[in-house]
Amino acid sequence: MGGMAVPSGPTGRKSSVKRLPIPGSAGTMLFLWHRPWLNRRLRGDTVPLRTRNRNGPGLSSRGTLIVNGPDHVKQVFAGSPDTWHAGECYEIITPLVSELSMLVQDRQEHARSRKLVTPAFTSAALRSYEPMIGTLAEDEVRQWPTGRTFRVQDRMQRVTLEIILRVVFGVTDPARLTRLHALVPALTDVSPVVLMGLHRRSLRPLPPWRTWLASRREFVAVLRAQIAEHRQAGPGARSDVLSRLLKAEVDGDRLSDDELVGQLMTLVMAGYETTATAMTWLVHDLARMPDVQDRARRAASEGDTAYLDAVVKECMRIHPVLALVSRGLSEEAEIGGVRVAAGESVAASVSLAHFNPAHFPEPDRFRPERFLGDAPPPATAWFPFGGGVRRCIGAAFSLLESRLLLRWILLTFELTAPTTGPERAKARTVVTAPHRGGRVIATPRTS
């Protein structure tokens, strides 16, 4: 089955190493704002690319080499954590997640945090979360407006946040839920200007930075209160992610309250906007692909979770919400025939790799069948959650959440598109979303 042709840039081109001058902090903001345009322009290149970024947080202070070939991606993911550092590449988001977040940690600190957080995302743990996620998904979908155009992104942000607050944080108090529903969007919807300015102490007393920091302080206070309640309740009293984090122990080592705050903030920043955006793209696309929608609906009715997972994965291939997976080097390395100096970074381009025709024939077409059968795409060709020891620890949680949401959407509605046509990609903080919020029309199913 073919599916809809998704617009994209040219594919199959080859080029020499490109040098894209991106000077200083202004260049970092340019990249954050215009990365969808850059991705379209570079798509199809099969050799490394190089950018220059001097004295600006977020990419590298001395340069970034962008790669996308499977062998190059494998080298990035297999690099020793002692010399290939992810945390330093994401220092720009430290104000969003704290210095104790796995996202910005490296070496032994990262390994320790990952060991202590992993028990909350095992297969057994995911099975225990599934009933509540399914209930929240059903409750949300049944509230969708019908017979008129609406923004899917608003609805997806609401339900993914509700899932995080209840399933991850274990919040049950209605007043606390209401407050967190107001706080989290204010913290995560950060413009490049605000994000860059948070690294300058001189700007923090000024709006909008002062307002954002006040919201962050309140959010942290709420998290600490939630942690205290869970500790008082004792082990076994709850079955949410926070409860499992409190019980996690490796060789007598446990997460402190400060570390719990950092990891919970990480789960919000990494799992709220990203999953909501991926699901927005999926509903946007299915509304424009009736054949794929019908096939997916049969799968939802028959309990064919493999096909539903394939639909989710194919959407994440065509619309990766994150553009790059980066590592900073503490020692010189050679990759793709290019020497990368110590202090520079190498970034695997998710967007470029996902459109490599060697692994994805007709890469512009939406074909879930790519992810079925005995030979799925290798981890160096499809990596929306990163790879290696830094692969997103909540990847399986996100896929489960997406599949359950998709199932209830398909069982409840027929999706159609407004006459305005497909939406273009627009940068939003750390993700790339439909520029009009994924507008669709949902009609209740009668059979």
CORTAZI-V213266 format. One record per helix or strand of 2 or more residues. SS is the DSSP state (H for helix, E for strand). FROM is the first residue (numbers start at 1). TO is the last residue. If there is no record, write none. Layout:
SS/FROM/TO  SS/FROM/TO
This chain:
E/18/21  H/24/42  E/49/52  E/64/67  H/70/78  E/84/85  H/87/97  H/102/104  H/107/121  H/123/141  E/149/151  H/152/168  H/174/188  H/192/197  H/201/204  H/209/233  H/241/247  H/257/271  H/273/286  H/290/302  H/305/318  E/324/329  E/333/335  E/338/340  E/345/349  H/350/353  H/368/371  H/388/390  H/395/412  E/413/416  E/425/428  E/431/434  E/439/444
